[in-house]
C-alpha cells in the first residue's frame, strides 16, 4: 500500500510539473495594494502591477522611508478564498530582515524566496536602510513556482513590514492559480 501511495505522489508531482511547464498562465497576479499603518513611516511612491509584452503582470513597489530603518521584520501570511472570504492557508512566517540579510542562506524557506526576487529589488543588504525600498518588474513565473503544491483558486499574500516591533505597512498581493 505504501508503494502505491508513493507512486501516486510521484505521478501527481510529475503531472503538476508538466501542466505548469506548458502553461505560462497557470498562476497570475491579479491585484496589489499597499497601505500605511503609520503615515510618519514612509511615502508609497508606487504600488501596482504592469503588463509585460508576453501578457504576464509584473509587481512594482516603491517605498520612500521617512526615517532610517534599523530594526525591520517582515511577516508573510497566505490566505485562500473559500466561500467568498479569504481564510488563512498553510503559511505564516516572520523574519528579522536585518539578521536574515547578513546570511540569507541560513534560513532555507526565506532564502529560497529571496533568491527568486533578489534581482528585482534593491533590498540586498542588512540594516540600516537609509534609501528607497524598491521591487521593480517582479514577474511570478509558473516555472519558478513548480514546487509550490497549492490547489486551484484565489489567494492573497499579506506582507507586513514591522519596524521597532510596530506594524508600519501592509502590502497585499492577490494572485490566482488557474489549474
N, C-alpha and C positions, 0 to 999 in steps of 0.2 A: 504493500500500500504506500509506503514512504517513497519508493522509486517512482510510482505513478504520480504522486504529488510533486516530486522534484521535476519530473519530466513535464508536467503541466505548467509549472512555473517557467521552465526554460522555453516552452512554446509561447507562453504569454509574453515574456520579455522579448523574444525574437520577433514576434509579430508586432509588438509595440514599437520596436526599433524600425522595422520596415515601414510601418504606417507613417511615423514621424519623418523618416528619411525621404519619403516620396512626396510629402505634402509640406510646402513652405508655409501653409496657413493652419497647421494643426493647433497652434497657440497664437493668440493675437492680443496685443494691448488694446484696450478699448477706451480708457479714460485715466487721467491722473489729476489729483488735487493736492494742493499744499496749503496748509493753514497754520498761522502762527498762534501759539498759545500765549506768547509774551511779545507784544509789539516792540518792546525795547531790545529784543534779541537780534533781530535781523530784518532785512528787506528782501522780499521774494521778487527777484527780477524776472524770473522765467519759471514756469511750471506747466509744461504742455507736451503734447505728442505731435510729431510732424510725420508726414507721409514720405516714404522713400520712393525711389524710382521703380522699385520692384513691388510696390504696393504694401509693404510692411509699414509698421509705425515705429518711430524712434522716440525714446524718452529723453526729455530735456528738463533739467532742473538747475537753476542758478540762484544761489542764496548769498546775499551780502551781509555777513555778520556785523553788528554794530559794536562789538566788543571782542576782545581776544578770547578764543575758546581754549581753555586749559584742561578742562575735565569734561569729556564728551562720551556719552554712551549712545548706542543705537539699539532700539528694541524692535524686533521684527515679529509680526504676527500674521498668520494666514487665515483667511475666512472664506467659506464656501457658501454660495447662495442655495438655500433649500427652503421651499415653501415661501418664496418672496422675501425672505430675511437672510442676512448674512450671519453665519454661525461659526464659532472657532473651529478650525480644521487642522489638526495634526501638529502645527508648528507654532511655537512661541519661544523666542530666544533673545537674550540681551548680551551685548558685548561692549566692553570698555574699549572704545576706539583708540584711545591713546596707548594703552597697553598692547592691544591687538596689532597695531601697525608697526610696533617695534620688531615683531617677528610673527607675521600673519600665518606662517606655515604650521605653527604650533596648535592652532585652532582649526581643525580639519574642515568642519562644515562651513564656517565663516570664511576660511581661507579659499575654499572652492568657489564661493560666491565672489569673493574679492578678485580672484584671478580672472573671472569672466567679465568683470566690469572695469578692471584697472585701466585699460587703455582708453576708456571713455570718461575718465574723471581725473581731476587734479588733487583728489584726496589720496595722496600717495606717501605721506609721511606722518610721523607721530605728532602729538600736540607740542606746542600750541598752534592754533590756526589763526593767522592774522591776515587772511586773504579770503576772497570769494571762494565758495564751495560750488563746484560745477560738475554736473553729469551732462554730457552732450552726445546726442545721436546714439544712445544706447538701444540696440535692437535685441529683443529677446528672440533668439534663434531657436527654432524647433530642434535643430541638431544639438544645440547646447543644452537642451532640456530632455534629451532622450532618456536619461536615467531617472527622471522625476515621475514616479508612478502615481499620478493623480487622475481621477476619473473625469470624464466629460463634464463640463459645467462652467459656471461663472465664479470668479474668485476676486478677492481683494488682498493685496499685501499692504499691511499697515506698517509704516516705518516711523517710529517716534524718535526724535532727537532729544536727548536729555543732557542738560548741562548743569553742573553743580547740583545734581540729584533732583532737578526740576524739569518737567517736560516743557520744551520750548517750541517745538514744531512737529506737526504730523503730516506725513505725506501718504496718500492712499493711491495705490496703483492697481487699477482694475484690469483684469485680463480674462480671456475665455479660452478654454480648451474645447476644441470643436469635435474631436472624437478620440 
